[in-house]
Structure formats: C-alpha cells, structure tokens
Amino acid sequence: MDKNTLDIERQIIKAIINRVHDESNRISDTCQRDIALLVRSRVPEGKAWNELDHNEINNLIDEFSKKLHKDTPISKNPKKRTIIRRSILRGIKKLLSDIWPFGE
C-alpha cells in the first residue's frame, strides 16, 4: 500500500471515529478494524489526500454521524456509553459509496 492510500485511509477513519465517539457512544475495537478494512478496500488508487474534496467528505461524515447518533439506542447503564458494533458497517459502506462512487 502506498503512502497516499494509507494517508487517505487514516484521515477518513480518524474523522469517522472522532465524530461518532462522544459521552454516550463508542465504536468497538473490532468494528474499528472492520471499518479500516472497508475504507482500505474503497480508497482509489493513485489519489492523494490533498487531491480530495475535504469539505464534501466532512459533510458526508457529519451526516452519517448525526444519523448514527439519532438511531443508536440509549445505554441501559447510564454510567456507560453505548458500544456500537457491526451494525454501522452497512452505513459505512454507503458513506464510502457516496465519497467514491463505483467505477471511479
């Protein structure tokens, strides 16, 4: 994997996790690994992070995060955050399809 692809992958994963993790929600470690694999499989070859439209990517991730926060059930234990597991992977796939449509 080239440096550009790794940088894109890292930036997108970091943005997703930073927007989803808060005082009430957390993505499980295994789900974070699955997200990394999904992102890695969709990053286009030969692109660099500085060539991408950061505003569009941030807006799509913000929309995804807001929907996820709205749809996530409240934790049964008020002292613990809700742990989000594989349930968001379908949403991540759609998010990545919105960023990089198939055939691009």
N, C-alpha and C positions, 0 to 999 in steps of 0.2 A: 504494500500500500504506500502510495507516495505521500509526501508531507502535506500537500494541498488537501487531499482527500481526508487525511487524518485531522487536519485543522477544521475543515467544514464539519466533520462528524462531531468533534469535540465542542464546537461552538453551538451546534443545534441541540445536542444532548444537554449541555450546560444550561441553555435557555429554557428548555422544557422543564428540567428539574427545578431550576430557580423559581419558575412561575407556579409550579404545582406544589412544591413543599411550602408549607406555612404552619401556623399554630394548630391547624385542625387536620391536615392531610400530609401524607408522606408516601412516596413510591417505594415499594420493597426493593431490596438489593437485587433479587433475581429478576424482577421486572425491569430494573435499570439495565441489566445486562442484555435482556431481550430487546429493549429499546435501542441499545447500542448496535446490536446485530441488524435490526431493521433499518436504522439510519445508514449503517455501513453498506447495506445491500442496495440502497437507493441513491447514494451520492454519485452524481455524474462524473465520469472520468474526464480529466483534463481541465476541470474548473478549479479556481482558487476562491477562497473566502471573500477576498476583496472584489471579485467579479460579480458576486451575487447581490440581489436587491435585499439589503438588510431590513429595510422598512417593511417590505411585503412579508418576509419571513417572520419578523417580530409580530406583525399584526395577526398572521395566521396562528402563531403560537399563543398569543394573547387570547384569541377567540377560543382556541382549543382548551386553554387553561380555565377560562371563565365557564365554559360548558361543563368541564370536568368538575369544577368546584360546585356547580349547581346540582349536578347529578350524583355526586358522591354522598352516600348515606352518612349521617352523623354517628360518631363513635358511641358505642354503648357505655364505655367508660369515659366520663368527662375529663379525666386526667390524662388520657392517652389520645394520640392522633389516630385518625382512620388510616390504615395501611392500604394503599392502592396496589393491587396486584395485576394480574394479567388482563383484567377487564378493560384496561385502557389501550391495549395493543391494537385493537381494531381502529380506535380513534387516531392512534399514531400513524397507522398505515394510510388513513385518509388524509391526515395532515401532510405526510410526505408526498402523497399523490398531488395535493394542492400546491406544494412547493415545486416538485418536479413531475409534471405530467408524464405519463408513459409515452415512450417514443422520443423523448427529448434527448 
